[in-house]
Amino acid sequence: QVQHVESGGGLVQAGGCLRLSCAASRSIFSFRSMGWYSQAPGKQRDLVALSAIGGITNYAESVKGRFTISRENAENTVYLQMNSLKPEDTAVYYCKGVVLVSGYDVWGQGTQVTVSS
């Protein structure tokens, strides 16, 4: 199955910002939702931000007010703007889409975000 392609990760100092991009594997309209998930070493993969049909967005409590999910439909791309980064935000960030018809998950390969103190 063709995966999404994430980019934009890197090393940044605490307080800095990054913008992650997710190029969807197909038309973004074929997904009922697109989301960003993070996985720190030794921990489970958790939802960070979600954008669903109807303009619904949802954020983890730990990122509310700092991160913003957005989409550029014409480019089939979803973004995650990450501001005021903290060392605890360090993780691999994955993009996931839930296919509209089947409900299947389509993941990307992940992009590393490292925040130094």
KACOR-V568118 format. One record per pair of residues at least 6 apart in sequence whose C-alpha atoms are under 6 Angstrom apart, sorted by the first residue. I is the first residue (numbers start at 1). GAP is how many residues later the second one is. D is the distance in whole Angstrom. If there is no record, write none. Layout:
# KACOR-V568118
i:I gap:GAP d:D
i:I gap:GAP d:D
This chain:
# KACOR-V568118
i:2 gap:23 d:6
i:3 gap:22 d:6
i:3 gap:104 d:6
i:3 gap:105 d:5
i:4 gap:19 d:6
i:4 gap:20 d:5
i:4 gap:21 d:5
i:4 gap:103 d:6
i:4 gap:104 d:4
i:5 gap:17 d:5
i:5 gap:18 d:5
i:5 gap:103 d:5
i:6 gap:15 d:5
i:6 gap:16 d:4
i:6 gap:104 d:6
i:7 gap:13 d:6
i:7 gap:14 d:5
i:8 gap:11 d:6
i:8 gap:12 d:4
i:9 gap:102 d:5
i:9 gap:103 d:5
i:9 gap:104 d:5
i:10 gap:103 d:5
i:11 gap:103 d:5
i:11 gap:104 d:6
i:12 gap:103 d:5
i:13 gap:102 d:5
i:13 gap:103 d:5
i:14 gap:71 d:5
i:14 gap:72 d:5
i:14 gap:101 d:6
i:14 gap:102 d:6
i:14 gap:103 d:5
i:15 gap:69 d:4
i:15 gap:70 d:5
i:16 gap:68 d:5
i:16 gap:69 d:5
i:17 gap:65 d:5
i:17 gap:66 d:4
i:18 gap:64 d:5
i:19 gap:61 d:6
i:19 gap:62 d:4
i:19 gap:63 d:6
i:20 gap:59 d:5
i:20 gap:60 d:5
i:21 gap:57 d:6
i:21 gap:58 d:5
i:22 gap:55 d:5
i:22 gap:56 d:5
i:23 gap:54 d:5
i:24 gap:52 d:6
i:24 gap:53 d:6
i:27 gap:49 d:6
i:28 gap:48 d:5
i:30 gap:69 d:6
i:30 gap:70 d:5
i:31 gap:66 d:6
i:31 gap:67 d:5
i:31 gap:68 d:4
i:31 gap:69 d:5
i:32 gap:20 d:6
i:32 gap:21 d:6
i:32 gap:66 d:6
i:32 gap:67 d:6
i:32 gap:68 d:4
i:33 gap:18 d:6
i:33 gap:19 d:4
i:33 gap:64 d:6
i:33 gap:65 d:6
i:34 gap:16 d:6
i:34 gap:17 d:5
i:34 gap:62 d:6
i:34 gap:63 d:4
i:35 gap:14 d:6
i:35 gap:15 d:4
i:35 gap:16 d:6
i:35 gap:60 d:6
i:35 gap:61 d:5
i:36 gap:12 d:5
i:36 gap:13 d:5
i:36 gap:58 d:6
i:36 gap:59 d:5
i:37 gap:9 d:5
i:37 gap:10 d:4
i:37 gap:11 d:5
i:37 gap:56 d:6
i:37 gap:57 d:5
i:38 gap:7 d:5
i:38 gap:8 d:5
i:38 gap:53 d:6
i:38 gap:54 d:6
i:38 gap:55 d:4
i:39 gap:6 d:4
i:39 gap:52 d:5
i:39 gap:53 d:5
i:40 gap:51 d:4
i:48 gap:11 d:6
i:48 gap:12 d:5
i:49 gap:9 d:6
i:49 gap:10 d:4
i:50 gap:7 d:5
i:50 gap:8 d:5
i:51 gap:6 d:5
i:66 gap:17 d:5
i:67 gap:14 d:5
i:67 gap:15 d:5
i:67 gap:16 d:6
i:68 gap:12 d:6
i:68 gap:13 d:5
i:69 gap:10 d:6
i:69 gap:11 d:5
i:70 gap:8 d:6
i:70 gap:9 d:5
i:71 gap:6 d:6
i:71 gap:7 d:4
i:71 gap:8 d:6
i:87 gap:28 d:5
i:87 gap:29 d:6
i:87 gap:30 d:6
i:90 gap:23 d:5
i:90 gap:24 d:5
i:90 gap:25 d:5
i:91 gap:22 d:6
i:92 gap:18 d:6
i:92 gap:19 d:5
i:92 gap:20 d:4
i:92 gap:21 d:6
i:93 gap:17 d:5
i:93 gap:18 d:5
i:94 gap:14 d:6
i:94 gap:16 d:4
i:95 gap:12 d:6
i:95 gap:13 d:5
i:96 gap:10 d:6
i:96 gap:11 d:4
i:97 gap:8 d:6
i:97 gap:9 d:5
i:98 gap:6 d:6
i:98 gap:7 d:5
